[in-house]
Amino acid sequence: MIKKFEVGFVDRVKNVNTEVREFRYAATFLNISRGYEISKFIFGDGVDMLYYIVGDMGIGIFRDLKETGNYCIGLDQN
């Protein structure tokens, strides 16, 4: 199921901005502190958008977003 989300997201991003050249993956869903660290790193590296799918990792991401004012797209099971 995750692969379907990835394919759709990548397709739409490249449809809007053909210059997008990189997608990064966290390889975890449940680690809150890892979500925070990844968000800090990704936005600190100049990335425009973070897209996360399911899990507690989103809590860490949103903690960083609250501090920095950045935005993300995400979803969970419901």
C-alpha positions as CSV (number, residue, x, y, z in Angstrom):
1,M,0.0,0.0,0.0
2,I,2.8,2.4,0.8
3,K,4.3,1.9,-2.6
4,K,1.0,3.1,-4.2
5,F,1.2,6.3,-2.1
6,E,4.8,6.8,-3.2
7,V,4.0,6.3,-6.9
8,G,1.1,8.7,-6.8
9,F,3.0,11.4,-4.9
10,V,6.1,11.2,-7.1
11,D,4.0,11.4,-10.2
12,R,2.1,14.5,-9.1
13,V,5.2,16.3,-7.8
14,K,7.0,15.7,-11.1
15,N,3.9,16.8,-13.0
16,V,4.0,20.2,-11.1
17,N,7.8,20.7,-10.9
18,T,9.9,18.8,-13.4
19,E,13.1,20.0,-11.6
20,V,12.5,17.9,-8.5
21,R,15.3,15.5,-8.4
22,E,15.4,13.8,-5.0
23,F,13.1,11.9,-2.7
24,R,14.3,10.7,0.7
25,Y,12.9,7.9,2.9
26,A,12.8,7.5,6.7
27,A,12.6,3.7,6.9
28,T,10.5,3.9,10.1
29,F,7.0,4.7,11.1
30,L,7.0,4.5,14.9
31,N,10.0,6.5,16.2
32,I,8.9,10.0,17.3
33,S,12.4,11.3,18.0
34,R,13.5,10.1,14.6
35,G,10.7,12.0,12.9
36,Y,11.8,15.1,14.7
37,E,15.4,14.6,13.7
38,I,14.5,13.8,10.1
39,S,12.3,16.9,9.8
40,K,15.1,19.1,11.2
41,F,17.6,17.7,8.8
42,I,15.4,17.7,5.7
43,F,14.2,21.3,6.1
44,G,17.7,22.4,7.2
45,D,19.0,21.0,3.9
46,G,16.7,23.2,1.9
47,V,13.9,20.8,1.1
48,D,10.6,22.5,0.2
49,M,8.1,19.8,1.2
50,L,7.9,16.8,3.5
51,Y,5.4,14.1,2.9
52,Y,4.9,11.4,5.6
53,I,2.7,8.4,5.7
54,V,1.3,6.9,8.9
55,G,2.8,6.4,12.3
56,D,4.0,8.1,15.4
57,M,6.9,9.5,13.5
58,G,4.4,12.3,12.5
59,I,4.3,13.5,16.1
60,G,8.0,14.3,15.9
61,I,7.6,15.9,12.5
62,F,4.9,18.2,13.8
63,R,7.0,19.1,16.8
64,D,9.6,20.4,14.4
65,L,7.1,22.1,12.2
66,K,5.6,24.0,15.1
67,E,9.1,25.3,16.0
68,T,10.1,26.2,12.4
69,G,6.9,27.2,10.7
70,N,7.5,24.7,7.9
71,Y,4.7,22.6,6.3
72,C,4.2,19.0,5.4
73,I,1.7,16.7,3.8
74,G,0.8,13.5,5.6
75,L,-1.8,10.9,6.3
76,D,-2.6,8.0,8.6
77,Q,-4.8,5.0,8.4
78,N,-8.0,6.8,9.1
